Amino acid sequence: ATLKKKKKPSTTSKHWNEHQYGLTSSRVRSIFPYHVMVDENFNIVQVGCALPEMLLRDYDDLIGLNVENVLKINKPILAGFDWPTLQRLADQKFFLTPVP
């Protein structure tokens, strides 16, 4: 009888398994501590881990709010948040300030 070596999991397959599912939301929050993620209606679905403290609000209080009730685009000067305009200006820097 021949003994079969037990196959060790390859580091390549382990690496692949970690990345095939993308980043977890908690990882995104930590990598991008000041980000705001909105849905198609500009309702906040996620913010970075440092943003609530900067805005003097709790994380859970920000989720579900319309971003226009939390942040204002100061530059470029826009009437508000709308997808066609934001997509057209995607190569620009945006400067945001908190809404009191």
N, C-alpha and C positions, 0 to 999 in steps of 0.2 A: 504494500500500500504506500502510495506517495502522499506526503503531507503537503497540503496547499497552504501557502502563506496567506494570512489574513490581509486583505487589501486595505491599506490606509487610505482615508479620504484624501484626495489631492487638494493641495492648497488652491489650485486653479478652480476646481468645482466649488469649493467653499467660497472663494472670492466671487464667483459668478452668482451663487445663491444669495449672497448678501446684497448684490446690486440689481438683480432681476426684478425686485419688488419696489425699487426706488427708495426715497428717503421717507422716514416716518415724520409725522407732523411735529413731534417734539424735537427731532433732529433739525428740521427746517427752522423752527423757532429759535434754536440755539445758534445755528450757523448764521442766520440773518436776524439779529436781535431787534432791528428796527423796521421790519417789513410789515406791510398790510396786505392781506389777501382778501379780495372781494369776489362776490358772485356776479352774475350777469346783470343784476339790478343794483350793483354797488353796495350791497349789504356786506358787512365785515364777516368773514368766516374764520379768519385767523390773524393774529398779530404776533410779532416777534416778542421774545421774553422780556426785553428791556423797554418796549414801547409803553405798556400800561403805566409803569412808574413815571416815565417822562410826561405822560398825559395826565397824571394824577387820577387814574381810574383803575378799577379792577379789571382783570382780563375778561371775566365772565360778563361784566357790564358792557364791554365793547362789542362782544360777539352778537351779531344780529342787527346792530345799528347801521344805518346808512352812513357811508363814509363822509358824506357832506355834513353830517351832524357832528363829526369828530375832527376832520381835517379840511383845510381850505388850500387850494392851489394858489400860491402867490405869484409864481413865475413858471411858465409863461402865463400871461393874463388870459384867463378863460372864464366863460360864463358859469361853468360848472363841470361836473364829471359826465362825459358822454363818450362811448366807445369809439365812434368814428373819428372824433377829434383827437383822442388819446393815441389811437393807432397812427394817425397822420403825423403826430408829433413824437412818435416813439424814439426817435434819435435825439431828442432834446433832454436836457436836465430839467427836472421838476423840483420846485421848492415849495414845501408844504408847511403850514403852521397850524397849531391846534385851534379849534373853534372853542371859544369860552363857554 
